[in-house]
Amino acid sequence: MRNATIAVSPIYFNIAEYCLFGLILGVIVFITVHYLFVNTKYNTVAGFLFGGKNMSIISISLALTASHLTSITLLGVPVEIYLRGTQYWASALSLVVVTFLTAVIYLPVFHRLQLSSSFEYLEIRFSTHTRTIAAVLFVVSKLMLLPIVPYVPLTAFRLVTKVLAARIVAVICVACSTLVAIGGLRAIVSVGIVTTFLALAGTALPSGLALLPMGFKRMWEVSSQGGRLVFYDPDPELAHHTSFFVVTVALSTNWLWKMALSQSSLQKLLAVSTIGKARVCLALSCLGIIFMKMLSCFLGLTIYAWFAGCDPLLTGQIKKHEQLVPHFLNNLATMFPGICGIFIISIFCATTGCIASLINSISGVLFEEFIRPWMPLRTKELTSCRIMKLLCVLVGVYCGCVVWLAKELDRLQHVASGVTGVTAGTLLGLFTLGIVFSRANCSGALSGCLLSLVLCGWLLVGAENALATGALTFQGKPMHTMGCGKNFTEVNVTTVVREAVKIPTKPMQSIFRISFTYCPFAGAVSVLIIGIAMSYLTGKAKTDSINPDVFCPLTQSFLHKLQNRSPTVSMELRPPNTEEVYMALDEALKHLKEVIDR
């Protein structure tokens, strides 16, 4: 078996793969029809957004896991491992910390309030203007991100399928997602369960089958010789986006927003009856996401060992490293027919579930923030539910049109990812400011939000310019072609790596060379710093007039201790005594009589 002499040919489904693909489409259509026409008791706002709030722990846990298994995870993580090593494993530590913070700080607040839209919290805590600004940021960023989700697998499989066929599959994916979104949260959860098991098969099978001709020991040796086994990289260079501190600290900001505060995650966490069950769902989903991340890392190591000594990009077999995984599957399919179909179907299903969740959350926010306030109070629940389903159709049509008409979305993909990072950091800082800091007021929240957007937007524009001029580059480990045509056992990566010419690194010239991974972290921190400072300058918020449920348990206990220690507060909170009131009035009358007598 030679690792670089296989000719690249298009991937075509065989009869079994077509049957499996048709079966998956049939399952999606069945789920949609079931929740649209058969199970009509959830045709209400609560049923559409939260599934009746009586769903099971297992289904919500699998749905939360599936919501993080996008095509970017299944295709991008193996490429990251192939190019830069296994430092991405440290994201598991980040996920554990994020899950703990979500369960202790953020989840209790939203589970007590039971809000239809997470942005309603900002109106309760701060003001209507803060709520509107945050909702607009969310909708704009998600509408920019939405067409990118189906475009990522479309670009990757353009190498091995016809352009028109890939575009048709992407539009079919968007159409199925729209139908699932119309079915409500229960339909999304059902598709998420199917997605989880398909993603597991689509990631684990290629790795296991690829190890058969080389063995695990040889794969590990080749990865070690090539410098891909990286367990701790303390590189302080801010432009290096795969160091240990970036993966654990900066990446936690984005994870925290997705898991704790995004509308799609909150809808699933509020779909169970108690906060205890919601915490169990969080823990199980954390384990599932970590397991899938580790499988993707293992797949990346397997791909590196497969192409060791003969990089497909340098040899001209692929045009971008994003096409590495389908190219690897194309080679593997010569020995194990059908493996490509399983992986493509898992990508299709994962993309469908992700788009459906995005469409559902966008339509829910649009309805709750911009339509419901203008509707009559006597509007029926069925009418409101139909309006949200219509919004799902409109958002799905928008996504399908962009995917079909846009010729190239590479530039938009990078810009949309940057905008999403900026808004995620700003919104995370805004919610954290209200949940954790009791003295924060509306002036601090608005000033922190707006100045954070200006700062992060300035960094994003500067980083785009740095990328265009070459000042910011995402450098990986050396690639080479000296092993082309050799057997797995003949490739000696160590000697090739020593002879490889290293790319010269440019010194830190400006703040714009900071990695894009830090953008959400910078946004969240700037909101907190500016918001707290402005709150104290403009006058601290009066906590006695604020609903205590808007604070996290730690802040509530702190306020309770302050009230117990302060005698003035305790007297103000103590109910008036009737006898004391009469005595005070009697003294006032006596004093008045004395004045009259004089």
C-alpha positions in Angstrom: 0.0 0.0 0.0 1.5 3.4 -1.0 0.3 6.5 0.6 0.6 9.0 -2.2 0.2 7.2 -5.5 -3.6 6.8 -5.5 -5.3 8.9 -8.2 -7.9 11.3 -7.1 -11.3 10.5 -8.4 -14.8 11.8 -7.6 -16.7 10.3 -4.8 -19.9 8.6 -6.0 -22.5 6.9 -3.8 -23.1 3.2 -4.4 -26.6 1.7 -4.0 -26.2 1.0 -0.3 -25.0 4.6 0.3 -28.0 6.0 -1.7 -30.3 3.9 0.4 -28.7 5.1 3.6 -28.9 8.7 2.5 -32.6 8.2 1.5 -33.3 6.6 4.9 -31.8 9.7 6.7 -33.9 12.1 4.6 -36.9 9.9 5.3 -36.3 10.1 9.0 -36.0 13.9 8.9 -39.2 14.2 6.9 -41.0 11.8 9.2 -39.9 13.8 12.3 -41.1 17.0 10.7 -44.5 15.6 9.6 -45.0 14.1 13.1 -44.5 17.3 14.9 -46.4 19.4 12.3 -49.5 17.4 11.8 -49.7 14.5 14.3 -48.4 15.9 17.6 -50.2 19.2 17.5 -50.5 19.7 21.2 -47.2 21.7 21.1 -48.4 24.3 18.7 -47.9 27.1 21.2 -45.0 29.5 21.9 -43.8 27.4 24.8 -44.2 24.2 22.8 -42.4 25.6 19.8 -39.4 27.1 21.7 -39.1 24.8 24.8 -40.9 21.6 23.7 -43.5 21.9 26.6 -40.7 22.0 29.2 -41.1 18.3 30.0 -38.4 16.6 27.9 -36.1 13.8 29.0 -32.6 14.2 30.2 -31.1 11.8 27.6 -32.7 13.5 24.6 -31.7 17.0 25.7 -28.1 15.8 26.5 -27.7 14.3 23.0 -29.3 17.4 21.5 -26.8 19.7 23.3 -23.9 17.5 22.1 -25.2 17.5 18.6 -25.5 21.3 18.6 -21.7 21.5 18.9 -21.0 18.9 16.3 -21.0 21.2 13.3 -19.3 20.5 10.0 -16.6 22.8 11.2 -15.9 20.4 14.0 -15.9 17.3 11.9 -13.8 18.8 9.1 -11.8 21.5 10.8 -10.5 19.9 13.9 -8.6 17.1 12.1 -7.1 19.7 9.8 -6.0 21.7 12.8 -4.3 18.6 14.3 -2.7 17.8 10.9 -1.2 21.3 10.6 -0.3 22.3 14.1 -0.4 19.3 16.4 -2.6 18.0 19.3 -2.5 21.2 21.5 -6.2 21.5 20.7 -6.8 18.6 23.2 -6.6 21.3 26.0 -10.1 22.5 24.9 -11.4 19.6 27.0 -10.1 21.5 30.1 -11.9 24.6 28.8 -15.1 22.7 28.4 -15.0 21.4 32.0 -14.5 24.9 33.4 -17.2 26.4 31.2 -19.7 23.7 32.2 -19.1 24.4 35.9 -19.5 28.1 35.4 -22.7 27.6 33.5 -24.2 25.3 36.1 -23.3 27.6 39.0 -23.6 31.2 37.7 -25.8 31.5 34.6 -28.2 28.6 34.6 -29.8 29.3 38.0 -30.8 32.8 36.9 -32.5 31.8 33.7 -34.1 28.8 35.2 -35.7 30.9 37.9 -36.9 33.6 35.5 -38.1 31.2 32.8 -37.9 33.8 30.0 -39.0 33.1 26.4 -36.0 35.2 25.1 -32.7 35.5 26.9 -32.5 39.2 25.9 -35.6 39.9 28.1 -33.2 39.5 31.0 -31.4 42.7 29.9 -34.6 44.7 30.1 -35.4 43.4 33.6 -31.8 44.1 34.7 -30.9 47.3 32.8 -33.3 48.9 30.3 -35.2 48.4 27.0 -32.4 50.0 25.0 -29.9 47.5 26.3 -32.2 44.7 25.3 -32.8 46.0 21.8 -29.1 46.6 21.1 -28.1 43.1 22.3 -30.9 41.4 20.2 -29.9 43.3 17.1 -26.3 42.2 17.6 -27.4 38.6 18.0 -29.6 38.6 14.9 -27.1 40.3 12.6 -24.2 38.0 13.7 -26.3 34.8 13.3 -27.7 35.9 9.9 -24.1 36.4 8.7 -23.0 33.0 10.2 -26.0 31.0 8.9 -25.0 30.7 5.2 -21.4 29.8 6.2 -22.5 26.6 8.0 -23.6 24.7 4.8 -20.9 26.4 2.7 -18.0 24.8 4.7 -18.9 21.2 3.7 -19.8 22.5 0.2 -16.3 23.9 -0.3 -14.6 20.8 1.1 -16.5 18.4 -1.2 -16.2 20.5 -4.3 -13.0 18.7 -5.0 -14.6 15.3 -5.2 -18.1 16.1 -6.5 -19.5 18.2 -9.3 -20.0 21.8 -8.4 -23.8 21.8 -9.3 -24.3 18.6 -7.3 -22.6 20.0 -4.2 -24.7 23.2 -4.5 -27.9 21.1 -4.8 -27.0 19.1 -1.7 -26.3 22.3 0.2 -29.7 23.7 -0.7 -31.4 20.4 0.2 -29.6 20.6 3.5 -31.0 24.1 4.1 -34.5 23.0 3.0 -34.5 20.1 5.5 -33.2 22.4 8.2 -36.1 24.8 7.6 -38.6 22.0 7.8 -37.0 20.8 11.1 -37.0 24.3 12.5 -40.7 24.6 11.7 -41.4 21.5 13.7 -40.1 23.2 16.8 -37.6 22.3 19.5 -38.9 18.7 19.8 -38.1 18.1 16.1 -34.6 19.7 16.5 -33.9 17.4 19.5 -35.0 14.3 17.6 -32.7 15.2 14.6 -29.9 15.9 17.2 -30.2 12.4 18.5 -29.7 11.0 15.0 -26.9 13.4 14.4 -24.9 12.4 17.5 -24.8 8.7 16.5 -24.0 9.4 12.8 -21.2 11.8 13.8 -19.8 9.1 16.1 -19.8 6.6 13.3 -18.5 9.1 10.7 -15.6 10.0 12.9 -14.6 6.8 14.5 -14.9 4.4 11.5 -12.4 6.3 9.2 -9.8 6.4 12.0 -10.2 2.7 12.9 -10.1 1.5 9.3 -7.1 3.7 8.4 -5.1 2.1 11.2 -5.6 -1.4 9.9 -2.8 -1.2 7.3 -0.3 0.7 9.5 -1.2 -0.1 13.2 -1.6 2.2 16.1 2.1 2.0 17.1 3.3 3.1 13.7 0.8 6.0 13.6 1.9 7.2 17.0 5.6 7.0 16.0 5.1 8.9 12.8 3.1 11.6 14.6 5.8 11.9 17.3 8.6 12.2 14.7 6.6 14.9 12.9 6.1 16.9 16.0 2.4 16.5 16.1 2.2 15.2 19.6 1.9 18.6 21.5 0.6 18.4 25.0 1.8 21.7 26.4 2.8 24.7 24.3 3.4 27.8 26.5 4.2 30.0 23.5 3.6 33.6 24.7 3.3 34.9 21.1 -0.1 36.5 20.8 -0.4 35.7 17.1 -0.1 32.0 17.9 -3.7 30.8 18.1 -2.9 27.3 19.2 -0.9 27.8 22.3 -2.0 26.3 25.6 -3.2 29.6 27.0 -5.2 30.5 23.9 -7.0 27.1 23.8 -7.8 27.1 27.5 -8.4 30.8 28.3 -9.4 32.6 25.1 -11.4 29.8 23.7 -13.4 29.5 27.0 -15.0 32.8 26.2 -16.6 31.6 23.0 -17.6 28.3 24.6 -19.2 30.1 27.6 -21.3 32.2 25.3 -22.4 29.2 23.3 -23.2 26.9 26.2 -24.5 29.3 28.9 -26.1 32.3 27.1 -26.9 31.6 23.5 -30.6 31.3 22.7 -30.4 27.8 21.2 -28.6 26.3 24.3 -30.9 28.0 26.8 -34.0 26.7 24.9 -32.7 23.2 25.4 -31.7 23.7 29.1 -35.1 25.2 29.9 -36.9 22.3 28.2 -36.5 20.1 31.3 -38.6 20.5 34.4 -36.0 21.2 37.1 -32.6 22.9 37.4 -31.2 19.6 38.7 -32.1 17.8 35.5 -30.7 20.8 33.5 -27.3 20.4 35.3 -27.3 16.7 34.6 -27.9 17.5 30.9 -25.0 20.0 31.0 -22.6 17.4 32.5 -23.6 14.6 30.1 -23.3 16.9 27.1 -19.9 18.1 28.3 -18.7 14.5 28.3 -20.2 13.8 24.9 -18.5 16.9 23.3 -15.1 16.1 24.9 -15.4 12.5 23.5 -16.2 13.7 20.0 -13.4 16.3 20.1 -10.9 13.6 21.1 -12.1 11.4 18.3 -11.6 14.3 15.8 -8.1 14.8 17.2 -7.4 11.1 16.8 -8.6 11.3 13.2 -6.3 14.2 12.6 -3.3 12.2 13.8 -4.4 9.3 11.6 -4.6 11.5 8.5 -1.1 12.9 9.3 0.4 9.4 9.5 -1.4 8.4 6.3 0.1 11.3 4.3 3.4 11.5 6.2 6.2 12.7 4.0 3.8 13.7 1.1 1.5 16.6 1.8 -1.4 16.6 -0.7 -1.4 20.4 -0.9 2.2 20.6 -1.9 1.8 17.9 -4.5 -1.2 19.7 -6.0 -3.8 17.0 -5.2 -5.9 19.5 -3.3 -6.3 23.2 -3.5 -6.9 24.0 0.2 -6.2 22.1 3.4 -9.9 22.3 4.1 -10.2 19.6 1.5 -7.8 17.3 3.4 -10.5 15.1 5.1 -12.5 14.3 1.9 -9.2 13.6 0.0 -8.2 11.2 2.8 -11.6 9.5 2.6 -11.2 9.3 -1.2 -8.0 7.4 -0.7 -9.4 5.2 2.0 -12.5 4.3 -0.1 -10.2 2.3 -2.5 -9.8 -0.2 0.3 -13.1 0.2 2.2 -15.9 1.1 -0.2 -18.7 3.0 1.5 -16.7 4.9 4.1 -17.0 8.1 2.1 -20.8 7.9 2.0 -21.1 7.4 5.8 -18.9 10.4 6.5 -20.8 12.6 4.0 -24.1 11.6 5.4 -22.9 12.4 9.0 -21.7 15.8 7.7 -25.1 16.4 6.0 -27.0 15.5 9.2 -24.8 17.5 11.5 -25.1 20.5 9.2 -28.9 20.1 9.1 -29.2 20.0 12.8 -27.0 23.0 13.3 -28.8 25.1 10.7 -32.2 24.1 12.1 -31.2 25.1 15.6 -29.9 28.5 14.3 -33.1 29.1 12.3 -35.3 28.2 15.3 -33.4 30.5 17.7 -33.2 33.4 15.2 -37.0 33.2 14.5 -37.7 33.0 18.2 -35.6 36.1 19.0 -37.1 38.0 16.0 -40.6 37.2 17.2 -40.1 37.9 20.9 -38.0 41.1 20.4 -39.4 42.8 17.4 -42.9 41.4 16.6 -44.6 40.4 19.9 -44.4 43.9 21.5 -46.5 45.3 18.6 -49.1 42.5 18.7 -52.4 42.8 20.6 -52.4 41.3 24.1 -55.3 39.0 23.2 -53.4 37.3 20.4 -53.9 33.5 20.5 -51.0 31.2 21.1 -51.7 29.3 17.8 -51.4 32.6 15.9 -48.1 33.4 17.6 -46.8 29.9 16.8 -47.7 30.3 13.1 -45.9 33.6 12.9 -42.7 32.0 14.3 -43.0 29.2 11.7 -43.4 31.8 9.0 -40.2 33.5 10.2 -38.4 30.1 10.1 -39.4 29.8 6.4 -38.2 33.3 5.6 -34.9 32.8 7.3 -34.4 29.4 5.6 -35.2 31.0 2.2 -32.6 33.7 2.9 -30.0 31.1 3.8 -30.7 28.9 0.7 -30.6 32.0 -1.7 -27.2 33.0 -0.3 -25.7 29.5 -0.6 -27.1 29.1 -4.2 -26.3 32.5 -5.6 -22.9 33.3 -3.9 -20.0 32.3 -6.0 -17.3 32.6 -3.3 -17.9 32.9 0.4 -14.3 32.4 1.5 -13.9 36.1 2.5 -17.3 36.3 4.0 -16.6 33.1 6.0 -13.6 34.8 7.7 -15.4 38.1 8.3 -18.6 36.3 9.6 -16.4 34.3 12.0 -14.8 37.5 13.2 -18.1 39.3 13.7 -19.5 36.4 15.5 -16.5 36.4 17.9 -16.9 40.1 18.5 -20.6 39.9 19.3 -20.1 36.8 21.4 -17.6 38.4 23.6 -19.6 41.7 24.0 -22.8 39.9 24.8 -21.1 37.6 27.3 -19.6 40.6 29.1 -23.0 42.3 29.1 -24.9 39.4 30.6 -22.1 38.7 33.1 -22.1 42.3 34.2 -25.8 42.1 35.1 -25.7 38.6 36.6 -22.6 38.9 38.8 -22.1 42.6 39.6 -25.0 44.0 41.7 -23.9 47.6 41.5 -23.8 47.8 37.7 -26.4 50.1 36.2 -27.8 50.9 32.8 -25.2 53.6 32.0 -22.4 51.2 32.7 -24.0 48.5 30.6 -24.6 50.7 27.6 -21.2 52.4 27.6 -19.4 49.1 28.1 -21.3 47.4 25.3 -20.8 50.2 22.8 -17.1 50.9 23.6 -16.4 47.1 23.5 -17.9 46.9 20.0 -15.8 49.8 18.9 -12.6 48.3 20.4 -13.2 44.8 19.0 -14.3 46.1 15.6 -11.1 48.1 15.4 -9.1 45.0 16.3 -11.1 43.0 13.7 -10.5 45.5 10.9 -6.9 45.8 11.8 -6.5 42.0 11.8 -8.1 41.7 8.4 -5.6 44.2 7.1 -2.7 42.4 8.7 -3.8 39.1 7.1 -4.0 40.9 3.7 -0.5 42.4 4.0 1.0 39.2 5.5 1.8 40.7 8.9 -0.4 38.1 10.5 0.1 34.5 9.4 -1.2 31.2 10.9 1.9 29.2 10.7 1.9 25.4 11.2 4.5 22.7 11.4 6.7 21.9 8.4 5.2 19.9 5.5 7.2 18.0 2.9 7.0 15.8 -0.2 10.2 13.8 0.2 8.2 10.7 1.2 5.9 10.6 -1.8 5.7 7.1 -3.3 7.1 5.4 -0.2 5.4 2.8 2.0 4.2 3.6 5.5 7.1 1.7 7.0 9.6 3.5 4.8 8.8 7.1 5.7 11.3 8.7 8.1 9.7 12.0 9.1 12.6 12.9 11.5 15.2 13.4 8.8 12.8 15.3 6.6 11.7 17.7 9.4 15.4 18.5 10.1 16.0 19.4 6.5 12.7 21.3 6.1 13.1 25.1 5.7 11.4 26.9 8.5 9.2 29.9 7.6 10.7 33.0 9.1 8.6 34.6 11.7 7.9 38.3 11.8 8.3 40.1 15.2 5.3 41.6 16.9 4.8 44.9 15.0 1.3 46.0 16.1 -1.6 45.0 18.2 -3.4 43.8 15.0 -1.2 40.7 15.0 -3.1 39.4 18.0 -4.8 36.1 17.1 -8.5 36.3 16.3 -9.1 33.8 19.1 -8.5 36.6 21.6 -11.3 38.8 20.2 -14.2 37.4 22.3 -12.0 37.4 25.4 -11.1 41.0 24.8 -14.7 42.0 24.2 -16.0 40.4 27.4 -13.2 41.8 29.5 -13.6 45.3 28.1 -17.4 45.3 28.8 -16.7 44.3 32.4 -14.0 46.9 33.0 -15.8 49.8 31.3 -19.2 48.8 32.7 -18.1 48.6 36.3 -16.1 51.9 36.1 -19.0 53.8 34.5 -21.5 52.4 36.9 -19.5 53.8 39.9 -19.0 57.1 38.2 -22.6 57.6 37.3 -24.1 56.3 40.5 -24.4 52.7 41.6 -27.7 50.8 41.0 -30.1 50.6 43.9 -30.2 46.9 44.7 -33.2 47.1 47.0 -35.4 48.1 44.0 -34.1 45.2 41.7 -35.6 41.7 41.6 -33.1 39.5 43.4 -33.7 36.7 40.9 -31.6 38.5 38.3 -28.4 37.8 40.3 -26.5 34.6 40.5 -26.6 32.7 43.8 -23.1 33.9 44.9 -24.1 37.6 44.4 -27.4 37.0 46.2 -25.7 35.5 49.2 -23.3 38.5 49.3 -26.1 41.0 49.2 -27.9 39.0 52.0 -24.9 39.3 54.2 -24.6 43.0 53.6 -28.3 43.5 54.5 -27.8 41.6 57.8 -24.8 43.6 58.7 -26.3 47.0 57.9 -28.7 48.3 60.6 -30.1 51.0 58.3 -31.0 48.4 55.7 -32.5 46.0 58.2 -34.7 48.8 59.7 -35.9 49.8 56.2 -36.7 46.2 55.4 -38.5 45.6 58.7 -42.3 46.0 58.5 -43.7 49.1 60.5 -44.9 48.5 64.1 -48.5 50.0 64.7 -47.7 50.8 68.4 -44.6 52.7 67.4 -46.6 54.7 64.8 -49.2 55.7 67.4 -46.6 56.7 69.9 -44.9 58.9 67.3 -48.2 60.6 66.4 -48.9 61.2 70.1 -45.6 62.9 70.6 -46.1 65.0 67.5 -49.5 66.1 68.8 -48.1 67.0 72.2 -45.4 69.1 70.6 -47.9 70.8 68.4 -50.1 71.7 71.5 -47.1 73.1 73.3 -46.4 75.4 70.3 -50.0 76.6 70.2 -50.1 77.3 73.9 -47.0 79.4 73.7 
